[in-house]
Amino acid sequence: KQWYQRRVRGDWRGTNDHWTPASQWTDICQNNLDFVVKLENEQVEIPYLLEQLGLSEHLEYFLGKHNSSGEKEVAGSEVERYMSELSEEQKARVNDIYEMDYEVFGYDPV
């Protein structure tokens, strides 16, 4: 629950950037972005992005040793473990913190 307590206070110092709401570090509302790639969908989205940029010949590089797909299952179970430790009220607060990410990036609330 320490993870939760730090996030509710807005304390992101010394944390893995993966827990920081993407909407806090992307300035998505202030930038005219052409692409937003969700790495959990990288097997589909990276080839599309590279094709659009005329860089398809580099696909193997991006989906080879740099592919993090094997880590996603572990990361997902880690999130589930964290969420299972929280009360419904605490989960609602987490949803408040990540509300913009849910809306902008199409993620589901916990």
C-alpha positions as CSV (number, residue, x, y, z in Angstrom):
1,K,0.0,0.0,0.0
2,Q,3.1,2.2,0.2
3,W,2.8,2.5,-3.6
4,Y,-0.7,3.8,-3.3
5,Q,0.1,6.2,-0.5
6,R,2.9,7.9,-2.5
7,R,0.7,8.2,-5.7
8,V,-2.2,9.7,-3.8
9,R,0.1,12.4,-2.4
10,G,1.3,13.0,-6.0
11,D,4.8,11.9,-5.0
12,W,6.4,10.5,-8.2
13,R,10.0,11.1,-7.1
14,G,12.3,8.1,-7.3
15,T,9.7,6.0,-8.9
16,N,9.7,4.1,-12.1
17,D,8.2,6.3,-14.8
18,H,5.9,3.5,-15.8
19,W,3.7,4.5,-12.9
20,T,3.5,8.2,-13.7
21,P,0.3,9.0,-15.6
22,A,1.2,9.3,-19.3
23,S,-0.9,12.4,-19.5
24,Q,1.5,14.1,-17.1
25,W,4.6,13.6,-19.2
26,T,3.3,13.7,-22.7
27,D,1.6,17.1,-22.9
28,I,-0.8,15.3,-25.3
29,C,-3.3,18.1,-25.1
30,Q,-0.7,20.8,-26.0
31,N,1.0,18.9,-28.8
32,N,-0.2,18.0,-32.3
33,L,0.8,14.4,-32.3
34,D,0.7,12.2,-35.4
35,F,1.1,8.9,-33.6
36,V,0.6,7.5,-30.1
37,V,1.9,3.9,-29.8
38,K,0.8,1.7,-27.0
39,L,3.7,-0.7,-26.3
40,E,1.3,-3.3,-25.0
41,N,0.1,-3.5,-28.7
42,E,3.6,-3.1,-30.2
43,Q,3.4,-6.2,-32.4
44,V,0.7,-4.4,-34.4
45,E,1.4,-0.7,-33.8
46,I,5.2,-0.6,-34.3
47,P,5.0,-2.1,-37.8
48,Y,2.2,0.3,-38.7
49,L,4.2,3.3,-37.4
50,L,7.4,2.2,-39.2
51,E,5.4,1.8,-42.4
52,Q,3.9,5.2,-42.1
53,L,7.4,6.7,-41.5
54,G,8.9,4.8,-44.4
55,L,11.1,2.8,-42.0
56,S,9.7,-0.7,-42.5
57,E,13.2,-2.1,-43.1
58,H,14.0,-1.4,-39.4
59,L,11.1,-3.6,-38.1
60,E,13.4,-6.4,-37.0
61,Y,15.4,-4.0,-34.9
62,F,12.3,-2.7,-33.1
63,L,10.6,-6.1,-32.6
64,G,13.8,-8.2,-32.1
65,K,15.8,-8.0,-28.9
66,H,14.1,-4.7,-27.9
67,N,10.7,-6.3,-27.7
68,S,9.3,-6.2,-24.2
69,S,6.2,-8.3,-24.9
70,G,7.4,-11.1,-22.6
71,E,7.5,-8.6,-19.7
72,K,3.9,-7.4,-20.2
73,E,2.4,-10.5,-18.6
74,V,4.6,-10.0,-15.5
75,A,3.8,-6.3,-15.4
76,G,0.0,-7.0,-15.7
77,S,0.1,-9.5,-12.9
78,E,2.1,-6.9,-10.8
79,V,-0.7,-4.3,-11.3
80,E,-3.3,-6.9,-10.4
81,R,-1.5,-7.7,-7.2
82,Y,-1.2,-4.0,-6.3
83,M,-4.9,-3.4,-7.0
84,S,-6.0,-6.5,-5.0
85,E,-4.5,-4.9,-1.9
86,L,-6.6,-1.8,-2.2
87,S,-10.1,-1.0,-0.9
88,E,-12.8,0.1,-3.3
89,E,-12.3,3.7,-2.1
90,Q,-8.6,3.5,-2.8
91,K,-9.3,2.0,-6.3
92,A,-11.6,4.9,-7.0
93,R,-8.8,7.3,-6.1
94,V,-6.4,5.5,-8.4
95,N,-9.0,5.9,-11.1
96,D,-9.1,9.6,-10.4
97,I,-5.3,9.8,-10.7
98,Y,-5.3,8.0,-14.1
99,E,-8.6,9.4,-15.4
100,M,-7.0,11.4,-18.2
101,D,-5.0,8.4,-19.3
102,Y,-8.1,6.3,-19.4
103,E,-9.9,8.9,-21.5
104,V,-7.1,9.9,-23.9
105,F,-5.4,6.5,-24.4
106,G,-8.4,4.2,-24.1
107,Y,-7.3,2.3,-20.9
108,D,-9.9,0.7,-18.6
109,P,-10.3,1.9,-15.0
110,V,-9.3,-0.5,-12.3
